[in-house]
């Protein structure tokens, strides 16, 4: 929390679900911010937001997440 004029102000956060698990993130985060926090490369995942597959990876940096969003992330892992 930040102090402003002697009053504590809580940082604004939103709640959403990522792969079925509740998570709180700072308001204003984009999908790219979320992926970075999870240490995931946008080139190796498929994202579904509120039951819609997001096909345009170039939009991840500008797609602001909203309260109550449901995000599903499928991460591809190479193997041999």
N, C-alpha and C positions, 0 to 999 in steps of 0.2 A: 504494500500500500504506500501511496505517496502522500506526503503532508502538504496541504495547501492552506496557507493562512491559519495554521494551528488546527486545521481539521483534516482528519485522515480520509482519503478518497480511494476506494477500491478500484483497481484496474477493471475495466469492463470486459467481461468474458461471456462466451456463449457455450451452450451445451449441445452436443450432437452425438451421433453414433458412428463408430468406425468398426466395420466388420462385426457388428452386433454388440459392441462394447461401448458403454457411455464414456464420453471424453469431454473435457472442458478445454477450450482454446481461447486465446485472446480475440476479441471482436476485431474484425477487419482482416483476419487471416485469409489468404487465398488457398486454393487447392495446392499450389506449388509450395507454400509455407508448410502445409500439413505434411506433404511428402518429404520435405527437407527435415522436418522434426522427427520423422520416422526413418530417416536415412534411406529413403527409397528413390531410385532413379525413375523419372517419368517415362523413360524409354522402355522400361522393363515391367511396366504394370498396365493393367486395364482397370479403369475406374468406372464405377456405377454410382451415380448420385440420384437419390430418390427414385430408384428403379429405372433410370435412363442411363444407358452406356454413353460415356463421353468419348467421342471419337477424335476430337480436335485437341491434340496435346498442346498446341500453341496457345490455347485458351487457359491452360492451367494457371498461368501467372496472373491472369486478370479475373479469374473466377472466384469471387469472394464467397466464402462459406457462410451459411445462415444458421440461426438457431433451429434445432430440431432436424437438420439435414441428416440423411442416412447415407453414409459413404461405404461402399464395398470396394475393397482393393484386392485384386488378384495379382500376385507377384510371380513372375516367371523365373525359375531357377534352372540354370544349365547343369548338366551332369554328364556322366559318361559311363 
